């Protein structure tokens, strides 16, 4: 994983240690963030280091992160995320995630099955799950956004063509308590044999 930081901010993280069940129960996609709050580079490093514990194909760890923590880069990213711009305008950190192509699911440069680079997307999703769960455990909130201008983000951060730009993750503090969404009945998504 590459960690590229832009700028710096300060803010203490939550000192309590929630249980994993509490993290699962309180993690939500947050679409309104408190203004004026900051998150430090050290705190972002801590949560991104946790994402490295996610499993990946043959431990190739294809995920990369480009962190807009300085105001200039953060504002530039806001202009590239479509309809979510106003929702996350107060988030102090925006994280662009990508994965290195032709690594996960490949052996000596050849895909091992028809899935091909989808294994890289899968691994990136696992790393992002660890990221958002660690963020919640630290008292932060997130929104994973697929609406983004990948080409302009690639240019803004000099992301090489060998990486697929996946999403932008807003990181901040919730401005309001979100509702708890309903979930499909377990038997609709699980079959036991």
NUNU-13855 format. One record per residue: residue number from 0; residue in three letters; x, y, z of N, C-alpha, C, O in turn. Coordinates in Angstrom, 2 decimals. Example, Ala and Ser with C-alpha at 12.3 -4.5 7.8 and 13.67 -1.06 7.14 Angstrom:
2
0:ALA:13.19:-5.69:7.80:12.30:-4.50:7.80:13.20:-3.30:7.80:14.24:-3.32:8.46
1:SER:12.85:-2.25:7.08:13.67:-1.06:7.14:12.90:0.03:7.87:13.41:1.14:8.04
% end
This chain:
193
0:UNK:0.85:-1.18:0.00:0.00:0.00:0.00:0.89:1.23:0.00:1.85:1.31:0.76
1:UNK:0.57:2.18:-0.84:1.26:3.46:-0.84:0.41:4.45:-0.08:-0.81:4.45:-0.21
2:UNK:1.03:5.29:0.70:0.31:6.31:1.45:0.90:7.65:1.04:2.04:7.96:1.36
3:UNK:0.10:8.43:0.33:0.56:9.72:-0.14:-0.26:10.80:0.54:-1.48:10.87:0.34
4:UNK:0.36:11.64:1.35:-0.34:12.66:2.12:-0.17:14.02:1.48:0.87:14.33:0.89
5:UNK:-1.21:14.83:1.59:-1.17:16.19:1.10:-1.61:17.11:2.24:-2.80:17.12:2.56
6:UNK:-0.73:17.86:2.85:-1.07:18.77:3.92:-1.16:18.07:5.27:-0.75:16.91:5.39
7:UNK:-1.69:18.76:6.28:-1.78:18.19:7.62:-2.81:18.96:8.43:-3.08:20.13:8.16
8:UNK:-3.40:18.29:9.41:-4.36:18.90:10.33:-4.22:18.24:11.69:-3.55:17.21:11.80
9:UNK:-4.83:18.79:12.72:-4.74:18.23:14.07:-6.12:17.96:14.64:-7.05:18.74:14.44
10:UNK:-6.23:16.85:15.37:-7.43:16.54:16.14:-7.20:15.27:16.91:-6.69:14.30:16.35
11:UNK:-7.56:15.24:18.19:-7.40:14.00:18.94:-8.45:12.99:18.53:-9.59:13.35:18.24
12:UNK:-8.07:11.71:18.49:-9.05:10.68:18.18:-9.73:10.22:19.45:-9.30:10.54:20.55
13:UNK:-10.81:9.49:19.28:-11.56:8.98:20.41:-10.68:8.06:21.24:-9.96:7.23:20.69
14:UNK:-10.73:8.20:22.58:-9.87:7.39:23.44:-10.54:6.09:23.87:-9.85:5.22:24.41
15:UNK:-11.83:5.93:23.65:-12.50:4.70:24.04:-12.26:3.62:22.99:-11.97:3.91:21.83
16:UNK:-12.38:2.37:23.44:-12.18:1.25:22.52:-13.49:0.48:22.41:-13.80:-0.34:23.28
17:UNK:-14.26:0.72:21.35:-15.52:0.01:21.19:-15.27:-1.46:20.82:-14.21:-1.81:20.29
18:UNK:-16.25:-2.29:21.09:-16.16:-3.68:20.67:-16.39:-3.75:19.17:-16.89:-2.81:18.56
19:UNK:-16.02:-4.88:18.58:-16.25:-5.05:17.15:-17.74:-4.99:16.84:-18.14:-4.40:15.83
20:UNK:-18.56:-5.57:17.68:-20.01:-5.50:17.46:-20.52:-4.06:17.51:-21.42:-3.70:16.75
21:UNK:-19.95:-3.23:18.40:-20.34:-1.82:18.46:-19.92:-1.08:17.19:-20.65:-0.23:16.69
22:UNK:-18.75:-1.41:16.68:-18.29:-0.80:15.43:-19.24:-1.17:14.30:-19.67:-0.30:13.54
23:UNK:-19.58:-2.46:14.18:-20.52:-2.90:13.15:-21.87:-2.21:13.30:-22.47:-1.79:12.31
24:UNK:-22.35:-2.08:14.53:-23.68:-1.52:14.78:-23.75:-0.02:14.53:-24.83:0.49:14.23
25:UNK:-22.64:0.69:14.63:-22.68:2.15:14.51:-22.08:2.69:13.22:-22.21:3.88:12.93
26:UNK:-21.41:1.84:12.43:-20.83:2.30:11.17:-21.96:2.53:10.16:-22.76:1.63:9.90
27:UNK:-22.01:3.71:9.62:-23.02:4.08:8.64:-22.37:4.92:7.54:-21.29:5.48:7.73
28:UNK:-23.03:4.99:6.40:-22.61:5.91:5.35:-23.13:7.28:5.73:-24.34:7.51:5.76
29:UNK:-22.21:8.19:6.03:-22.58:9.51:6.56:-22.56:10.54:5.44:-21.59:10.65:4.68
30:UNK:-23.65:11.28:5.35:-23.81:12.26:4.27:-23.90:13.70:4.77:-24.35:14.59:4.04
31:UNK:-23.47:13.93:6.02:-23.40:15.28:6.59:-22.33:15.27:7.67:-22.39:14.47:8.61
32:UNK:-21.35:16.18:7.54:-20.20:16.20:8.46:-20.14:17.51:9.23:-20.53:18.56:8.72
33:UNK:-19.64:17.43:10.47:-19.48:18.62:11.30:-18.42:19.53:10.70:-17.34:19.07:10.31
34:UNK:-18.72:20.80:10.63:-17.76:21.79:10.12:-16.73:22.11:11.19:-17.02:22.05:12.38
35:UNK:-15.53:22.45:10.75:-14.51:22.95:11.66:-13.71:21.90:12.40:-12.78:22.25:13.13
36:UNK:-14.03:20.63:12.25:-13.27:19.57:12.92:-12.16:19.08:12.00:-12.30:19.10:10.78
37:UNK:-11.07:18.66:12.60:-9.93:18.18:11.82:-9.57:16.76:12.23:-10.00:16.26:13.27
38:UNK:-8.79:16.12:11.39:-8.23:14.80:11.65:-6.75:14.90:11.29:-6.41:15.43:10.24
39:UNK:-5.89:14.41:12.16:-4.46:14.56:11.93:-3.92:13.53:10.94:-4.54:12.48:10.71
40:UNK:-2.79:13.84:10.37:-2.12:12.90:9.48:-1.80:11.60:10.22:-1.94:10.52:9.66
41:UNK:-1.38:11.71:11.49:-1.07:10.51:12.28:-2.29:9.62:12.43:-2.18:8.40:12.37
42:UNK:-3.47:10.22:12.63:-4.70:9.44:12.76:-5.04:8.75:11.44:-5.47:7.59:11.44
43:UNK:-4.86:9.45:10.33:-5.13:8.84:9.02:-4.14:7.70:8.77:-4.52:6.65:8.25
44:UNK:-2.90:7.89:9.14:-1.91:6.83:8.98:-2.31:5.59:9.80:-2.18:4.46:9.33
45:UNK:-2.80:5.82:11.01:-3.21:4.70:11.86:-4.33:3.89:11.21:-4.29:2.66:11.21
46:UNK:-5.33:4.57:10.67:-6.43:3.80:10.08:-6.03:3.15:8.76:-6.51:2.06:8.45
47:UNK:-5.15:3.79:7.99:-4.69:3.17:6.75:-3.75:1.99:7.03:-3.72:1.03:6.26
48:UNK:-2.99:2.06:8.11:-2.16:0.92:8.50:-3.05:-0.27:8.84:-2.69:-1.41:8.55
49:UNK:-4.20:-0.02:9.45:-5.14:-1.11:9.75:-5.65:-1.76:8.48:-5.89:-2.96:8.45
50:UNK:-5.82:-0.96:7.42:-6.32:-1.52:6.17:-5.34:-2.52:5.56:-5.74:-3.38:4.77
51:UNK:-4.07:-2.42:5.92:-3.08:-3.35:5.42:-3.25:-4.76:6.00:-2.66:-5.71:5.49
52:UNK:-4.04:-4.89:7.04:-4.32:-6.21:7.62:-5.37:-6.97:6.84:-5.61:-8.15:7.11
53:UNK:-6.01:-6.32:5.88:-7.04:-7.00:5.08:-6.39:-8.08:4.23:-5.26:-7.91:3.77
54:UNK:-7.10:-9.19:4.02:-6.54:-10.22:3.15:-6.51:-9.74:1.70:-7.34:-8.93:1.29
55:UNK:-5.54:-10.24:0.95:-5.48:-9.97:-0.48:-4.89:-11.20:-1.17:-4.24:-12.05:-0.56
56:UNK:-5.15:-11.27:-2.47:-4.68:-12.40:-3.27:-3.16:-12.56:-3.11:-2.40:-11.64:-3.41
57:UNK:-2.73:-13.73:-2.63:-1.31:-14.04:-2.44:-0.57:-12.93:-1.69:0.64:-12.76:-1.85
58:UNK:-1.31:-12.19:-0.87:-0.76:-11.08:-0.08:-0.05:-10.03:-0.94:0.95:-9.46:-0.52
59:UNK:-0.57:-9.78:-2.15:0.06:-8.77:-3.02:-0.28:-7.35:-2.60:0.38:-6.40:-3.03
60:UNK:-1.31:-7.18:-1.78:-1.68:-5.87:-1.25:-1.72:-4.80:-2.35:-0.88:-3.90:-2.37
61:UNK:-2.68:-4.90:-3.27:-2.69:-4.00:-4.42:-3.27:-2.61:-4.15:-3.17:-1.73:-5.01
62:UNK:-3.88:-2.40:-2.98:-4.56:-1.13:-2.71:-3.57:0.00:-2.49:-2.52:-0.17:-1.86
63:UNK:-3.94:1.17:-3.01:-3.16:2.39:-2.81:-4.12:3.50:-2.41:-5.30:3.48:-2.79
64:UNK:-3.63:4.46:-1.66:-4.46:5.55:-1.16:-3.77:6.89:-1.36:-2.57:7.04:-1.12
65:UNK:-4.54:7.86:-1.82:-4.07:9.22:-2.04:-4.93:10.11:-1.16:-6.14:10.23:-1.37
66:UNK:-4.30:10.74:-0.16:-5.03:11.42:0.91:-5.01:12.93:0.72:-3.95:13.56:0.76
67:UNK:-6.19:13.50:0.52:-6.32:14.96:0.43:-6.69:15.46:1.83:-7.85:15.44:2.23
68:UNK:-5.67:15.93:2.55:-5.88:16.42:3.91:-5.62:17.93:3.98:-6.12:18.62:4.86
69:UNK:-4.83:18.42:3.02:-4.61:19.86:2.91:-5.79:20.50:2.19:-6.41:19.87:1.33
70:UNK:-6.09:21.72:2.52:-7.30:22.38:2.01:-7.33:22.50:0.49:-8.39:22.31:-0.12
71:UNK:-6.20:22.80:-0.13:-6.19:22.97:-1.59:-6.56:21.66:-2.30:-7.42:21.65:-3.18
72:UNK:-5.92:20.57:-1.93:-6.21:19.27:-2.57:-7.62:18.81:-2.21:-8.33:18.27:-3.06
73:UNK:-8.02:19.02:-0.96:-9.36:18.60:-0.53:-10.43:19.29:-1.37:-11.37:18.65:-1.83
74:UNK:-10.28:20.59:-1.57:-11.24:21.33:-2.39:-11.21:20.86:-3.84:-12.25:20.80:-4.50
75:UNK:-10.03:20.54:-4.34:-9.91:20.04:-5.71:-10.64:18.71:-5.86:-11.31:18.48:-6.88
76:UNK:-10.53:17.83:-4.87:-11.23:16.55:-4.91:-12.74:16.77:-4.83:-13.50:16.09:-5.53
77:UNK:-13.18:17.69:-3.99:-14.62:17.98:-3.88:-15.23:18.29:-5.24:-16.37:17.90:-5.51
78:UNK:-14.48:18.98:-6.08:-14.99:19.34:-7.40:-15.08:18.16:-8.36:-15.60:18.29:-9.46
79:UNK:-14.56:16.99:-7.93:-14.50:15.83:-8.83:-15.38:14.67:-8.36:-15.24:13.55:-8.86
80:UNK:-16.29:14.93:-7.40:-17.10:13.82:-6.86:-18.60:13.98:-7.11:-19.41:13.39:-6.39
81:UNK:-18.96:14.76:-8.08:-20.36:14.83:-8.49:-21.32:15.25:-7.40:-21.04:16.18:-6.64
82:UNK:-22.46:14.55:-7.34:-23.56:14.93:-6.47:-23.27:14.84:-4.99:-24.07:15.33:-4.19
83:UNK:-22.18:14.23:-4.59:-21.85:14.14:-3.17:-21.08:15.34:-2.64:-20.83:15.44:-1.44
84:UNK:-20.72:16.25:-3.52:-19.88:17.40:-3.13:-20.44:18.14:-1.92:-19.72:18.37:-0.95
85:UNK:-21.71:18.51:-1.96:-22.30:19.27:-0.85:-22.44:18.42:0.40:-22.33:18.93:1.52
86:UNK:-22.68:17.13:0.23:-22.85:16.23:1.38:-21.57:16.10:2.20:-21.63:16.01:3.43
87:UNK:-20.44:16.09:1.53:-19.17:15.84:2.24:-18.28:17.09:2.30:-17.10:16.98:2.62
88:UNK:-18.83:18.24:2.01:-18.04:19.48:1.97:-17.31:19.75:3.28:-16.23:20.34:3.26
89:UNK:-17.87:19.34:4.41:-17.24:19.59:5.71:-16.34:18.45:6.19:-15.74:18.56:7.25
90:UNK:-16.24:17.38:5.43:-15.33:16.29:5.80:-13.90:16.80:5.67:-13.53:17.29:4.60
91:UNK:-13.08:16.70:6.72:-11.73:17.26:6.65:-10.74:16.45:5.82:-9.66:16.95:5.49
92:UNK:-11.09:15.21:5.47:-10.19:14.35:4.71:-10.96:13.64:3.61:-12.07:13.15:3.84
93:UNK:-10.38:13.60:2.43:-10.94:12.83:1.32:-9.84:11.90:0.82:-8.73:12.33:0.53
94:UNK:-10.17:10.62:0.74:-9.18:9.59:0.40:-9.56:8.96:-0.93:-10.63:8.38:-1.07
95:UNK:-8.68:9.06:-1.91:-8.88:8.42:-3.21:-8.23:7.04:-3.12:-7.05:6.92:-2.78
96:UNK:-9.01:6.00:-3.43:-8.46:4.65:-3.37:-8.36:4.07:-4.77:-9.20:4.31:-5.64
97:UNK:-7.31:3.29:-4.96:-7.07:2.63:-6.24:-6.46:1.27:-5.96:-6.15:0.93:-4.82
98:UNK:-6.30:0.49:-7.03:-5.55:-0.75:-6.89:-4.66:-0.94:-8.10:-4.98:-0.50:-9.21
99:UNK:-3.54:-1.60:-7.88:-2.61:-1.90:-8.96:-3.19:-3.01:-9.81:-3.51:-4.09:-9.31
100:UNK:-3.33:-2.75:-11.10:-3.90:-3.74:-12.01:-2.91:-4.88:-12.27:-1.70:-4.74:-12.10
101:UNK:-3.46:-6.02:-12.67:-2.69:-7.21:-13.06:-1.82:-7.77:-11.94:-0.77:-8.36:-12.21
102:UNK:-2.27:-7.61:-10.68:-1.56:-8.20:-9.55:-2.42:-9.28:-8.90:-2.05:-10.45:-8.90
103:UNK:-3.56:-8.88:-8.34:-4.45:-9.85:-7.71:-5.11:-10.70:-8.79:-5.66:-10.17:-9.75
104:UNK:-5.04:-12.02:-8.62:-5.66:-12.91:-9.60:-4.78:-13.20:-10.80:-5.25:-13.75:-11.80
105:UNK:-3.51:-12.85:-10.70:-2.58:-13.06:-11.81:-1.40:-13.91:-11.35:-0.97:-13.81:-10.20
106:UNK:-0.88:-14.72:-12.24:0.33:-15.49:-12.01:1.27:-15.26:-13.19:0.95:-15.60:-14.33
107:UNK:2.42:-14.68:-12.91:3.40:-14.35:-13.96:2.77:-13.53:-15.09:3.05:-13.75:-16.27
108:UNK:1.92:-12.57:-14.70:1.32:-11.66:-15.67:0.10:-12.19:-16.40:-0.46:-11.49:-17.25
109:UNK:-0.34:-13.41:-16.08:-1.49:-14.01:-16.75:-2.62:-14.21:-15.74:-2.37:-14.70:-14.64
110:UNK:-3.85:-13.84:-16.09:-4.97:-14.07:-15.17:-5.14:-15.57:-14.91:-5.03:-16.38:-15.83
111:UNK:-5.40:-15.92:-13.66:-5.55:-17.34:-13.32:-6.96:-17.86:-13.60:-7.17:-19.07:-13.65
112:UNK:-7.91:-16.96:-13.77:-9.27:-17.34:-14.12:-9.96:-16.18:-14.83:-9.36:-15.13:-15.04
113:UNK:-11.21:-16.39:-15.20:-11.95:-15.39:-15.97:-12.21:-14.10:-15.18:-12.59:-13.09:-15.76
114:UNK:-12.01:-14.14:-13.88:-12.26:-12.96:-13.05:-11.25:-11.85:-13.32:-11.60:-10.67:-13.25
115:UNK:-10.00:-12.20:-13.62:-8.98:-11.21:-13.97:-8.84:-10.11:-12.93:-8.71:-10.39:-11.74
116:UNK:-8.86:-8.84:-13.39:-8.64:-7.70:-12.50:-9.77:-7.47:-11.51:-9.65:-6.62:-10.62
117:UNK:-10.87:-8.20:-11.64:-11.91:-8.07:-10.61:-11.39:-8.51:-9.25:-11.90:-8.06:-8.22
118:UNK:-10.37:-9.39:-9.22:-9.76:-9.76:-7.94:-9.11:-8.54:-7.30:-9.13:-8.42:-6.07
119:UNK:-8.54:-7.64:-8.07:-7.95:-6.42:-7.52:-9.02:-5.52:-6.92:-8.81:-4.93:-5.86
120:UNK:-10.16:-5.42:-7.60:-11.28:-4.64:-7.06:-11.79:-5.27:-5.77:-12.12:-4.58:-4.81
121:UNK:-11.86:-6.60:-5.77:-12.30:-7.33:-4.56:-11.34:-7.03:-3.40:-11.78:-6.70:-2.30
122:UNK:-10.04:-7.15:-3.65:-9.05:-6.88:-2.60:-9.12:-5.44:-2.12:-8.97:-5.16:-0.93
123:UNK:-9.35:-4.51:-3.06:-9.47:-3.10:-2.67:-10.71:-2.91:-1.78:-10.67:-2.14:-0.82
124:UNK:-11.80:-3.58:-2.11:-12.99:-3.50:-1.28:-12.75:-4.04:0.12:-13.25:-3.47:1.10
125:UNK:-12.00:-5.12:0.23:-11.67:-5.65:1.56:-10.83:-4.65:2.35:-11.10:-4.41:3.53
126:UNK:-9.83:-4.07:1.71:-8.99:-3.08:2.40:-9.82:-1.87:2.81:-9.63:-1.33:3.90
127:UNK:-10.74:-1.45:1.95:-11.60:-0.31:2.29:-12.55:-0.64:3.44:-12.86:0.22:4.25
128:UNK:-13.00:-1.89:3.51:-13.85:-2.30:4.63:-13.07:-2.17:5.94:-13.60:-1.68:6.94
129:UNK:-11.83:-2.63:5.93:-11.01:-2.47:7.13:-10.83:-1.00:7.46:-10.89:-0.60:8.62
130:UNK:-10.60:-0.18:6.43:-10.40:1.26:6.62:-11.62:1.89:7.29:-11.47:2.61:8.28
131:UNK:-12.82:1.64:6.76:-14.00:2.30:7.32:-14.35:1.77:8.71:-14.88:2.51:9.54
132:UNK:-14.07:0.50:8.96:-14.33:-0.05:10.29:-13.34:0.51:11.31:-13.73:0.84:12.43
133:UNK:-12.08:0.61:10.95:-11.09:1.22:11.84:-11.43:2.69:12.08:-11.30:3.18:13.20
134:UNK:-11.87:3.38:11.03:-12.27:4.79:11.19:-13.37:4.90:12.23:-13.32:5.77:13.10
135:UNK:-14.36:4.04:12.15:-15.48:4.09:13.11:-14.98:3.77:14.51:-15.40:4.41:15.48
136:UNK:-14.08:2.79:14.65:-13.52:2.44:15.95:-12.75:3.61:16.56:-12.66:3.73:17.78
137:UNK:-12.20:4.48:15.70:-11.46:5.66:16.17:-12.38:6.85:16.40:-11.92:7.92:16.80
138:UNK:-13.68:6.69:16.15:-14.63:7.78:16.37:-14.92:8.62:15.14:-15.57:9.65:15.25
139:UNK:-14.44:8.19:13.98:-14.66:8.92:12.74:-15.79:8.28:11.94:-16.26:7.18:12.26
140:UNK:-16.22:8.97:10.92:-17.27:8.48:10.05:-16.82:8.60:8.60:-15.91:9.36:8.27
141:UNK:-17.48:7.83:7.73:-17.04:7.73:6.34:-18.22:7.67:5.38:-19.35:7.36:5.76
142:UNK:-17.93:7.98:4.13:-18.85:7.74:3.02:-17.99:7.31:1.84:-17.10:8.04:1.41
143:UNK:-18.26:6.11:1.32:-17.55:5.62:0.14:-18.34:6.08:-1.08:-19.53:5.79:-1.21
144:UNK:-17.67:6.80:-1.97:-18.34:7.40:-3.12:-17.79:6.85:-4.43:-16.60:6.98:-4.73
145:UNK:-18.67:6.24:-5.20:-18.29:5.75:-6.51:-18.48:6.80:-7.59:-17.90:6.70:-8.67
146:UNK:-19.29:7.82:-7.31:-19.47:8.92:-8.26:-18.24:9.81:-8.16:-18.06:10.55:-7.19
147:UNK:-17.38:9.73:-9.19:-16.15:10.52:-9.18:-15.62:10.58:-10.60:-15.92:9.73:-11.43
148:UNK:-14.83:11.60:-10.87:-14.20:11.75:-12.17:-12.81:11.10:-12.07:-11.84:11.75:-11.67
149:UNK:-12.74:9.83:-12.43:-11.49:9.07:-12.27:-10.34:9.67:-13.06:-9.21:9.72:-12.57
150:UNK:-10.60:10.13:-14.27:-9.53:10.69:-15.10:-8.91:11.93:-14.47:-7.69:12.08:-14.45
151:UNK:-9.75:12.82:-13.97:-9.22:14.04:-13.36:-8.57:13.76:-12.00:-7.61:14.43:-11.64
152:UNK:-9.10:12.79:-11.25:-8.44:12.40:-10.00:-7.06:11.81:-10.31:-6.09:12.09:-9.61
153:UNK:-7.00:11.01:-11.35:-5.71:10.42:-11.77:-4.70:11.54:-12.05:-3.55:11.47:-11.63
154:UNK:-5.15:12.57:-12.75:-4.27:13.70:-13.08:-3.90:14.49:-11.82:-2.74:14.86:-11.65
155:UNK:-4.86:14.75:-10.95:-4.63:15.55:-9.74:-3.57:14.93:-8.84:-2.76:15.65:-8.25
156:UNK:-3.57:13.60:-8.73:-2.64:12.92:-7.84:-1.52:12.19:-8.57:-0.73:11.48:-7.95
157:UNK:-1.43:12.36:-9.88:-0.42:11.66:-10.69:-0.50:10.15:-10.47:0.51:9.48:-10.27
158:UNK:-1.71:9.63:-10.51:-1.94:8.20:-10.34:-1.61:7.52:-11.67:-2.16:7.89:-12.71
159:UNK:-0.72:6.55:-11.65:-0.31:5.93:-12.92:-1.44:5.12:-13.56:-2.36:4.68:-12.88
160:UNK:-1.35:4.93:-14.87:-2.33:4.14:-15.62:-2.36:2.69:-15.17:-3.32:1.98:-15.43
161:UNK:-1.32:2.25:-14.49:-1.25:0.87:-14.00:-2.16:0.65:-12.79:-2.25:-0.47:-12.28
162:UNK:-2.83:1.71:-12.32:-3.77:1.61:-11.21:-5.17:1.94:-11.68:-5.37:2.82:-12.53
163:UNK:-6.15:1.24:-11.14:-7.57:1.53:-11.39:-8.09:2.38:-10.24:-8.03:1.97:-9.08
164:UNK:-8.60:3.57:-10.54:-9.18:4.45:-9.53:-10.57:3.91:-9.20:-11.43:3.81:-10.07
165:UNK:-10.79:3.57:-7.92:-12.04:2.92:-7.52:-13.05:3.88:-6.92:-14.19:3.96:-7.39
166:UNK:-12.67:4.61:-5.88:-13.65:5.41:-5.15:-12.94:6.54:-4.41:-11.71:6.61:-4.35
167:UNK:-13.76:7.42:-3.84:-13.28:8.44:-2.92:-14.01:8.20:-1.61:-15.22:7.99:-1.60
168:UNK:-13.26:8.23:-0.51:-13.84:7.99:0.81:-13.74:9.28:1.61:-12.64:9.79:1.85
169:UNK:-14.89:9.81:2.03:-14.91:10.98:2.91:-14.65:10.49:4.33:-15.14:9.43:4.73
170:UNK:-13.89:11.26:5.09:-13.56:10.92:6.47:-13.78:12.15:7.33:-13.23:13.22:7.04
171:UNK:-14.58:12.02:8.38:-14.87:13.15:9.25:-15.70:12.73:10.43:-15.65:11.58:10.87
172:UNK:-16.49:13.68:10.94:-17.35:13.46:12.10:-18.79:13.71:11.70:-19.10:14.76:11.13
173:UNK:-19.66:12.77:12.00:-21.07:12.91:11.62:-21.70:14.15:12.25:-21.46:14.46:13.42
174:UNK:-22.49:14.85:11.46:-23.18:16.04:11.94:-24.54:15.70:12.53:-25.13:16.50:13.25
175:UNK:-25.03:14.52:12.23:-26.33:14.07:12.75:-26.33:12.55:12.81:-25.54:11.90:12.12
176:UNK:-27.20:12.01:13.62:-27.31:10.55:13.72:-28.09:10.03:12.53:-29.23:10.45:12.30
177:UNK:-27.50:9.13:11.78:-28.21:8.56:10.62:-29.21:7.50:11.08:-29.09:6.94:12.17
178:UNK:-30.17:7.24:10.23:-31.11:6.17:10.54:-30.42:4.84:10.31:-29.46:4.75:9.53
179:UNK:-30.89:3.81:10.97:-30.37:2.47:10.76:-31.15:1.85:9.60:-32.37:1.71:9.68
180:UNK:-30.45:1.48:8.53:-31.16:0.94:7.37:-31.68:-0.47:7.65:-31.15:-1.19:8.50
181:UNK:-32.70:-0.84:6.91:-33.19:-2.21:7.03:-32.31:-3.10:6.17:-31.67:-2.64:5.22
182:UNK:-32.29:-4.36:6.50:-31.51:-5.33:5.74:-32.43:-6.43:5.23:-33.44:-6.74:5.85
183:UNK:-32.06:-7.00:4.12:-32.82:-8.11:3.58:-32.79:-9.26:4.58:-31.81:-9.42:5.31
184:UNK:-33.85:-10.06:4.62:-33.81:-11.23:5.51:-32.62:-12.12:5.14:-32.32:-12.31:3.96
185:UNK:-31.96:-12.65:6.14:-30.77:-13.46:5.91:-31.04:-14.62:4.96:-30.18:-14.96:4.15
186:UNK:-32.20:-15.23:5.06:-32.51:-16.38:4.20:-32.67:-16.01:2.72:-32.69:-16.89:1.85
187:UNK:-32.77:-14.72:2.43:-32.81:-14.30:1.02:-31.41:-14.23:0.41:-31.26:-14.26:-0.81
188:UNK:-30.38:-14.15:1.25:-29.02:-14.01:0.73:-28.12:-15.18:1.10:-26.97:-15.24:0.64
189:UNK:-28.60:-16.10:1.92:-27.79:-17.21:2.37:-28.55:-18.52:2.12:-29.75:-18.61:2.39
190:UNK:-27.86:-19.52:1.61:-28.44:-20.85:1.43:-27.52:-21.85:2.13:-26.32:-21.90:1.86
191:UNK:-28.09:-22.65:3.02:-27.35:-23.70:3.70:-27.65:-25.03:3.06:-28.80:-25.30:2.71
192:UNK:-26.64:-25.87:2.89:-26.82:-27.18:2.28:-26.22:-28.25:3.17:-26.27:-29.43:2.84
% end
